[in-house]
Amino acid sequence: MAHAATAAAITPQSETGKKSFVFTSESVSEGHPDKICDRVSDSILDALLTQDPEARAGVECFATTNLLVIGGEIRVKGGFEKKHMEEIARAAIKDIGYDQDGFSHSRSRVDVVVHEQSADIAQGVDNAADSNASEGAGDQGIMFGYACDETPEYMPAPLLYSHQILKSLAEARHSGAAPELGPDSKSQVTLQYKDGRPVGVTSVLVSTQHADGVTQERVREIVRPHVENVLPNGWMPPEETFYVNPTGRFVIGGPDGDAGLTGRKIIVDTYGGAAPHGGGAFSGKDPTKVDRSAAYAARYLAKNVVAAGLARRCTIQLSYAIGIAKPLSVFVNTHGNSEVDHHALSKALQEMMDLSPRGIRTHLKLNRPIYARTSAYGHFGRAPEADGGFSWENLDLVEKLKAKFGA
């Protein structure tokens, strides 16, 4: 039960010991240097899975002024040309919107130093590791999933609003409605909670790249409706705590302003700090890697528990060992707001879903090119898509859970 104390201790409500508090989460746009790297890594992964659904990949990127380096390891039937990886990277950078002096989809240097997957890592997945001859996990580690009833998306509200503000700004930039804006931006939303529920916004911060010569008054004017349209009615903060480009100028952005790395925004990718994170990044990793697939499975299960009315908040921890198929532990924490015994709930969830690496991939249909779209604005709280994207957001266990526990 040591994990129960740890998991509960780092969530906002129990950390403060209060039901009334303020809590902040941030997001970064698709043009943030780290997110460029996530996008390139996942775009290459999608291309590999399109060619070979059983492809293996651990693709990492580093970006700085006029340079993108792609490294890591892959295994794919038929091989994969490094030149093709460069083309994929340039197309992703172009789609994001970079064609500036310090970072351009056409002029920046792209180095590809990807190699074949390590045989030692491969055998951990490929070799039968239990009596059922299932494949083993690709690595050891702990993964967390979380859901709450603060929003219709079953996500923590500060992070959801932070994502939605930046996504709205990006859509306006891509459509031509806000041509003065650049691709790089960040947001931060602070909410006031009373009795454990969000009741208002105390501050909003948006920093966005813009064209040279655009005044900060104009930037504020552009940003305002994208905040107002995202927040609930009456939640716009006072003018003195609505911050837009507080440094006063943001012309140099993207990798020209700051270096980027794949997997450096893991809290933005998950729950904005409102729930634990196992530490492993997602982008560039194929779904045999439980850092990614098991985190998706844990979210899927936690979301279905909350949607079934069994808890207002649910955290699920899974742990794995390299080469071992079944999880070493499945811990369910309903944070004291459920009448269902957590041991019974854990057992039921394991009966409803095979939590081996292959079981997760089969249940959620993860061996598909569905990952580039996850690289910005969060891996969770998104709508399931017709081609299988965001399958871990489906609520197809709700009725089974209600029948099992009489909800």
N, C-alpha and C positions, 0 to 999 in steps of 0.2 A: 504493500500500500504506500510505499515511499513515493511512487510516481504520482499518486493522487494528490499528495501535499504539494509536490513540485508543480504539477500542472495547474492547480488551482491558485497557487501563490503568485503567479505572474500574469494573471488576468486583472484588468483594471478594477473591477468591483471588489475582489477580495484583497488585492494588493493594498488598497487604501483603507480597507476595513469599513468603508462607508458606502451608502447607497447614493450619496450626492457628491459629485466630483466633476472635474473637467477632464477631457481626454482629447488628444490630438493625433491625427494621422496625416501622412503626406503621400503624394503621388508624383510621378515624373512622366513626361510625355514621350511619345515614340521617337522624338528627336533628341532626347537626352543622350549623352555619350554612352552610358551603360546600356540604354535601351536599343541604341543602334546595334550594339554588339549582340544583344539578345536576339534581335530581329534577324541578323545575318546568320547566327548560329542555328536558329530554328528554321529559317528558310532553306538552309543546306540540309538539315534533317528532313524536312518535307520532301526535298528532291530525292534523297536517299530512299525514303520509304515509298515514294512513288515508283522507283525502279525496283525495289526489293522490300516487301513488307516486313521481312525478318532482318533488315539491316541493323547494324549496331553503330552507334555514334556517341562520341564525347567531343563535341566541337566547341572550341573556345575562341573568342576574338579579343583583340586589343586595338583600340583606336586612339589616335592622337592627330596632331596637325598634319594633314595631307598623307596620312598613312593608316592602313588597316592591315593587321596581321591575323591570319586565320590559322589556328593550330589544333592539335588534338589527334584523335584516332578514330578510324572507321573500319567497318567490315561490310561489304556489300557485294552481292553477286554481280558479276560482269565488270567490276571495277568502276571507278569514278574519276574523271579527269580533273586535275587541279584547275585547269583553265575554266571548266564549267563552274567550279566553286567561285572563282573570281567573277564570272559573269552574274551568278546569283547574287553575290555581294553588291555589285554595282547596281543591279536592278533594285535591290532592297533600299539602298541609299537614295536612289533616284525617287523611288516611291515615297519615301519619308519626306523628301524635299530639299536635299542638300546639293547645291551647286554654287557654293561660295568660295572665295579665294583660299580660305584655310582648310576647306574640306569639300570635295566635289565628287559626285558619282562617276564622272568621266576622267578627271585629271589626277585624282589622288592615287598614290601607289597602293596596290593590294598584293601582299605577300601571302602565299599559301604554303604552310609547312605541316600539312596533315599526313599521318602515316597509318599503317595497318594496326588494328587493335591488338593489344598485348595478348599473347596466348594464355598467360596466367589468369587474366581477367576473363577471357572467353571460356576457359574450362570451368570456372565457377558457375557460369550460367548454363553451359551446355551439358555438363556431367550430371547424371542422375544422382540426387543427393538425399533421397528418402525412399521409403518402401513403395511409394506410388510412381517412382521414376519421373518425378516432376523436375523441371529445370530449377536450378538454384537462383537465389537473388544475386544480382550483379555486384552488390557491395553490402557491407554492414551499414547500419544506421537506424535512426529513429525519425519518424515522420508524424506530423500532426495534421488533423483536420478539424475544422471549427464551423459552427453555424449558430446564428442567434436570430431572434424574431424582431430585431430592431427595424428591419426594412423588408419589403416584399421579396427582395433577393436573398434574404437570410444572411445578410452581411453586416458587419459593423458599420454604422452610419458615417463616422468621420472618413473612413477610407473610401466608401462608396461615393460620397459626394466629391471627394478629392479627385477620384478617377473621372467622374462624370463631367466635372468642370473642364478638365484638360481635353477630354474626348470631344466635347462640344467646341472648344477652341480649335482643335485640329480639324474638325469637319468644316468649320468656317474658313480656315486657311486653305484647305484642299479645294473647296468649292469656289474660291475666289471672293467670298464675302468679306474676308479679312486679309487682304493682300499685304498689309503692313507688317504682319506677324511672321516670325521665323519659326523653325521646327522645334527649337529647344525651349522647354518650359517646365515649371514645377508648381505644385499647389500644396496647400496645407490648410486643413480645416480643424478647428477646435470646437467641440460641442460641450454644452452644459448638460449634465445628467442629474435627475432627481428621482429618488426611489428606484434607481437602477435603469431609468428610461431616459433617452435623449429628449430634451425639451426646447433646445434653442442653440444658436450659434453664438459663441463669444468673439471669434475672430476668423477671418479668412485671409490667406496670403497667396497671391499668384505672382510668380515671376516669369515673364515671357520674353523671349528674344523678339526683336523688332528691327525694322529697317532703319538705317541711319537717317537722321533728320526728323523722325517721328517724335513728337513731344510726349512727355509722360502723361500729360492730361489726355491726349488722344488714346494712348495705350489703356489708360484707366477706363475711358469711355467704351473702348472695344470690349474690354474684359467684363465690365459690369453685368450686361444682360446674360452672359454665360454663367455667371454665379447666381443671379436672381432666378433664372429658369431652372436651375438644378435644385436649389434649396427649397424646402417646404415654405408655403406662404407665411410671411411674417418673420422668417428666420434670418433675413439679411442682417448682418451685424452693423453696429454704428459706424459712421464714416471713419472715426478715429481708429477703428480696429479692422478696417477693410484695407489691406495693404496690397499695393500693386507696384512691382519693381522698386522695392524700398531703397535700393542702392542708387536709383535715379537713371540708370542707363544699362541696356542689355543688348548690345549690337553684336558683339563677338560671342558666338555660342557654339554648341556642339563640340566635337573633338578638338576644334581649334581653340576653344576656351578651356577645356578640361579633358583629360584622358578618360577613356571608357573601357570597361571590362565586362565580359559576359558573366552573369550571375551575381552582380554586386548590388542588386536591388531586391533581395529576397523578401523583405518585409513589405515592400510595395507590392510584390507579386502575390502575397498571401492575405494577411488580415490586418495590416497596418499597425501591428504591435498589440492588438486586442487579444491575441491568442499566442500560444507558444509556437516556435518554429524549430524544426529539427536541425537546421543548419545547412542542409543541402540545397543547392540551386537547382532550377528546372531546365532552363534553356540550353539547347544543344545536346540534350541527353535523350537517347531513344528510350521507349517505354519498358525495356527489360530492366532499366535502372530504377530501383525502388525510390530513390530520391524524388523522382518525378511521379511514377505511376502509383506508388503507395500513398503519396500525399494527395493525389487526386481521389483515390479510393476512400481515404479517411474523410475528406470533405464530402464526398458523395454520401457516405453513411451518416455523418453528423447532420447534414442538411435534411436527409429523410427522417431522422429522429425528430428534429425540431418541427418539420412540416407535418409530421404525424401527430403533433400535439403532445409528445411524450416529455418534452422539456422546452424551456424557453431559451436555454443555451446548452450547447453540447460540444465537448472537446474529446477527440479520439486520438490516441497515440498507438502507432504500430511500430514494432521493432523487428529488424531482420539481421541475419548473418550471411556473409558471402558464401554461396554454394548451397545454402539451405533453403528449401522451398517454402515451408510454412513460416509465418511470423513467429518470432520467439514470444511475443506478448501482444495482446489486444486489450488496451485499457480504455474504458468509457467513463467520462466524467460529466455528469449532468449538473454540477455546481450547486447541488442541494435544492434544485427546483423541479425535481421529478419524483413521482411516487413509485416509479419502476425501479426495481433492484438493478444496480449497474452490472452485477455479474450475470443476471438473466438477460439483460439487454446485450451484453457482449456476446454471450452464447448465441442468441437469436441472430445477431448480425452476421456472425461467422457461418451460421447455417444458411443464410440468405445469399452470401457472397463468398466465393472461394478467394481467399486473400493471398494465395501464392502469386508470384509474379505473372505466370501465364494465366492464372485464373482472373486476375485483375484486368489484364490486357484483353482477354476474351470477353469478360462481362461488359467492360466499357468500350470495347472495340477500338483499342488505342493504336493498332498497327496501321495507321492511316496518316496521310499528310495533312494534319490538322493543327500544327503547332505554331506556325509563324504568326497566326492571329492572336495567340496568347501572349505575345512578347511585350505588349503594352496594355495598360489600363486593367491589369489584373487577370490572374488565371481563374478567379472565382467570382461568383455573383454575375456571371454572364448567361445569356439565354442559350439553351441547347440549339444546335443548328442542324439543318436537314441532312448535311453530309457527315454528321457524327461529331462535328466540332463541339467542344464543351459537353461531352456526353456525361461527365461527372456531375453536371448540374441537373440531371434528370431526377424526377421525383417518383420513380416507378416502384419504390419499395414502401411507399406511404400506406397503401391499403393493406399490405401484408403485415406491417407493423401495427396498424390499428387493430387488425383481426387478432394478432398474437397477444396484444396487451389490453384489448378492450377499450381503446381510446375513442 
